[in-house]
Amino acid sequence: MGEHTIKLPDVGEGVAEAELVEWHVKVGDIVREDSVLGAVMTDKATVEIPSPVEGEVLWLGAEIGDTVAVGSPIIRLKVEGEGNAKPIDKLEDQPGELKPAEPKAKLATPAKAAEEAIDPPPHSGGGGPHSGGGGVARTAPTPSFTGAPRTAGEKALASPAVRLAAKEAGVDLRQVTGTGPAGRITHEDLDAFIARGPQAASRAAATGLQPDTSVTEIKVVGLRRKIAEKMAKAKQRIPHITYVEEIDVTALEDLRASLNKAKRADQPKLTILPFLMRALVKAVKEQPALNATFDDDAGVIHQSGGVHIGMAAQTRNGLVVATVKHAEARDLWDCGAEVNRLAEAAKAGSATREELSGSTITITSLGAIGGIVTTPVINYPEVAIVGVNKIAIRPMWDGTAFQPRKMMNLSCGFDHRVIDGWDAAVFVQRLKTLLETPAMIFVG
């Protein structure tokens, strides 16, 4: 028998490191050749790591959320034959390679043993993490102060100092639930009980209601960490200005219904997004400063001739932005088909890096739950984002009477470093005109 080391492969595009986002195996598992062992993420592309051999997992060299350099050992397998590596206990002789943490011998006092019996430390299962998804969660122990009081004659476990403090406060320690080793009552337990009032235990017993004091820790990894980093960067660097305008989409909705009714079988069902995309193309042609990215490190604005519209899509792992390239060269139906295709690819996790990058202006929509007003965060380094809110029928005054109209708000964000408020208002008003008179979208 031998050992086989699997190193993080070159994932391409000059990437030197990647974040480990999934383990599909744990120490002790038997894997077959080509079995998926785990996955790493670079930028927004997820790459699966297959096993080149069959064997038993001996060691996992990284935890979910760790950043691993290309070429670093990440898995060791016990295999038939000689394998390609030294035994795992000689890892320290191999410079530059990761090695499993060695357990430290220590004596356990009775109190410490009781603490570990109540709150055992995380166990790595032989030096590596267990299999998991995009996050690792555990419940941290926290005090609970409304447990059943001790029975008559049962002595509460507490130090002399805690007993003295309880006596001075007039608290019967049998009414306090301890969170220390073996249920010992701590000063914190006593303070929390006093803060809740002397009738806390009796009220809990009467109502049957108890507070949930658990805290779950979820490690932010993978796509969720990428989203967090990008949103933080956008808010830190971009001074946002938000402009909201209501749009009467009654005529647009009538047109959309007619087109969907008459569409061919090979044409997609139209939502409002393709109409907005075509209106956006016309609006940014008149105001090219909105169809741009801002390299604030270099102090350079890049205005794009092509209109590459980012479409924010919600997936099970988080929000991604897929890009409809060259919307200026697509008609209404082509825009609709491409939106559908990219949305499906994003949800399935099969969208390529090219499909998830290169946008010059973004549309974000929550559909029917889109609210009345939103304050969308600009997709850095772009300078504008168009937020679509829900459509609702509202009574609107036409000069002589109130009429039911289908109304929708647009909530648009702009980078105030490069887009003035006046230009933002002109842009949104142009969108309003085009959407309220949809025939203009197809003219010129």
C-alpha positions, -999 to 999 in steps of 0.1 A, spaced: 0 0 0 11 35 -7 0 71 -4 -10 95 -32 -10 132 -28 -34 154 -48 -24 190 -53 -46 219 -62 -45 219 -100 -39 250 -122 -74 263 -128 -64 285 -157 -65 322 -166 -33 329 -146 -50 322 -112 -24 316 -85 -48 306 -57 -84 296 -51 -108 294 -22 -119 260 -10 -157 261 -9 -168 225 -7 -156 191 5 -175 161 -8 -155 136 12 -141 132 47 -113 112 63 -120 75 60 -141 77 28 -133 54 -1 -133 73 -34 -132 60 -69 -112 74 -98 -129 105 -112 -150 110 -80 -155 146 -72 -136 153 -40 -144 190 -35 -146 224 -52 -127 256 -53 -138 291 -64 -118 317 -82 -136 350 -88 -171 336 -95 -162 304 -113 -164 272 -93 -141 243 -103 -146 208 -91 -116 186 -81 -118 150 -93 -97 121 -79 -72 107 -104 -70 74 -85 -90 51 -63 -82 50 -26 -91 59 10 -90 95 22 -62 98 49 -59 136 52 -75 168 41 -52 197 39 -75 227 41 -108 238 56 -138 253 39 -131 290 34 -93 286 32 -73 302 3 -51 275 -12 -22 282 -36 -20 263 -69 2 233 -65 -3 229 -27 -12 194 -14 -49 193 -4 -57 156 -1 -38 124 6 -52 89 -3 -41 54 7 -38 36 -26 -28 2 -40 9 2 -50 36 26 -41 17 58 -47 35 91 -53 42 104 -17 59 98 15 39 85 44 18 112 61 38 111 93 69 124 74 52 155 61 74 177 82 103 166 60 87 181 29 92 219 27 64 240 14 37 214 20 7 215 44 6 191 72 -22 181 96 -24 196 130 -8 174 157 -28 169 189 -13 184 220 -11 162 251 -26 178 281 -39 168 315 -76 172 321 -87 184 355 -121 172 368 -136 207 361 -121 207 326 -134 173 319 -169 184 330 -167 214 307 -157 192 278 -185 169 285 -209 198 283 -192 216 253 -169 193 235 -144 211 212 -148 207 174 -132 174 162 -115 174 128 -120 137 122 -83 129 118 -68 162 108 -92 175 82 -127 190 80 -158 169 73 -177 172 41 -199 202 39 -215 229 16 -209 266 14 -208 272 51 -199 255 84 -223 261 113 -223 252 149 -243 263 179 -224 281 206 -233 274 242 -251 303 258 -269 306 291 -305 296 296 -321 311 327 -356 297 327 -350 260 331 -370 240 357 -361 251 393 -343 225 415 -365 204 437 -368 210 474 -337 199 492 -316 197 461 -285 219 465 -275 243 439 -239 241 426 -222 275 431 -190 290 445 -191 307 480 -188 341 462 -218 334 441 -238 321 471 -229 353 490 -240 375 461 -273 355 458 -280 359 495 -274 396 494 -297 399 464 -324 377 480 -322 351 452 -330 314 458 -302 297 438 -325 267 432 -344 290 408 -313 297 387 -300 274 359 -263 272 358 -242 271 327 -209 261 342 -194 226 345 -219 201 358 -245 228 359 -225 251 383 -241 286 386 -217 314 376 -218 351 384 -230 357 349 -259 333 354 -269 351 387 -266 385 371 -288 376 342 -314 360 365 -315 392 386 -318 414 355 -348 395 343 -367 400 376 -375 378 406 -406 363 390 -388 350 359 -390 313 367 -426 314 378 -436 333 347 -418 308 325 -435 279 343 -469 295 340 -467 304 303 -444 276 290 -425 303 270 -388 303 272 -362 325 254 -341 310 227 -305 322 235 -287 300 209 -263 316 185 -254 299 152 -220 307 136 -220 305 98 -187 309 81 -189 332 51 -172 314 22 -174 310 -15 -199 331 -35 -213 346 -4 -179 360 6 -173 373 -29 -206 391 -28 -198 405 6 -164 418 -6 -178 434 -37 -207 450 -19 -184 464 7 -160 477 -19 -189 494 -38 -203 511 -7 -168 521 5 -157 537 -27 -188 549 -44 -209 578 -31 -243 567 -42 -271 589 -53 -306 573 -57 -333 587 -80 -368 572 -79 -395 578 -105 -429 562 -111 -437 549 -145 -471 543 -160 -467 509 -178 -503 504 -187 -496 507 -225 -464 487 -222 -482 459 -204 -510 459 -231 -483 457 -258 -465 429 -239 -497 408 -236 -504 412 -273 -469 402 -283 -469 371 -261 -503 361 -274 -491 363 -310 -455 349 -305 -441 320 -323 -434 287 -306 -397 293 -308 -399 327 -292 -396 333 -254 -424 346 -233 -416 383 -228 -413 399 -194 -409 436 -189 -371 432 -188 -365 430 -226 -385 462 -231 -364 479 -204 -332 467 -220 -342 481 -254 -352 514 -237 -318 514 -219 -299 510 -252 -316 541 -266 -312 561 -234 -274 555 -230 -268 562 -267 -279 598 -258 -260 597 -225 -229 575 -230 -215 586 -197 -240 562 -180 -227 532 -200 -193 532 -184 -170 519 -158 -148 540 -135 -112 529 -127 -109 550 -96 -74 538 -89 -62 552 -122 -87 580 -123 -99 569 -157 -135 565 -170 -141 539 -197 -171 547 -218 -183 516 -238 -197 517 -273 -213 483 -267 -241 481 -242 -234 450 -220 -263 448 -196 -257 430 -163 -288 411 -151 -288 404 -113 -300 368 -108 -307 351 -75 -293 316 -71 -294 292 -42 -259 303 -32 -264 340 -36 -267 369 -61 -247 368 -93 -247 392 -123 -249 375 -157 -242 398 -187 -262 402 -219 -234 412 -242 -241 437 -270 -277 444 -262 -276 472 -288 -274 444 -315 -303 424 -301 -340 428 -308 -367 424 -282 -370 386 -287 -333 380 -287 -329 400 -254 -356 379 -238 -341 346 -250 -306 356 -237 -320 367 -203 -337 333 -199 -306 314 -210 -283 332 -186 -307 330 -157 -309 292 -161 -271 289 -164 -266 310 -133 -291 290 -112 -276 257 -124 -241 269 -116 -229 264 -151 -224 300 -161 -189 307 -174 -166 334 -161 -172 353 -194 -209 352 -189 -205 366 -154 -183 395 -162 -179 425 -185 -211 444 -178 -212 481 -183 -246 489 -167 -268 467 -146 -305 460 -141 -317 445 -109 -353 433 -103 -371 414 -76 -401 409 -98 -435 407 -81 -419 412 -47 -400 442 -58 -414 466 -32 -422 502 -38 -387 517 -35 -353 501 -33 -318 516 -30 -297 492 -52 -259 490 -48 -240 498 -79 -222 469 -95 -186 482 -90 -169 495 -112 -199 505 -131 -214 540 -126 -252 533 -128 -277 506 -119 -315 505 -127 -337 489 -101 -372 476 -111 -400 477 -85 -433 458 -86 -462 468 -109 -494 477 -90 -527 492 -101 -531 527 -86 -558 554 -91 -542 582 -112 -557 616 -119 -561 622 -157 -573 658 -153 -610 650 -150 -612 618 -130 -592 591 -113 -583 562 -136 -569 528 -127 -534 526 -141 -506 500 -139 -478 518 -122 -442 508 -115 -413 526 -98 -378 527 -111 -352 531 -84 -319 540 -100 -284 544 -84 -256 565 -97 -219 571 -89 -220 608 -78 -183 611 -84 -188 610 -122 -226 614 -126 -242 646 -116 -278 647 -102 -290 666 -133 -277 639 -157 -292 612 -135 -326 628 -136 -324 633 -174 -315 596 -179 -344 584 -157 -369 607 -174 -358 595 -208 -365 559 -196 -399 570 -183 -408 585 -217 -397 554 -236 -416 530 -213 -448 551 -211 -448 554 -249 -435 520 -259 -438 526 -297 -408 550 -293 -386 521 -282 -388 506 -318 -384 539 -337 -350 552 -348 
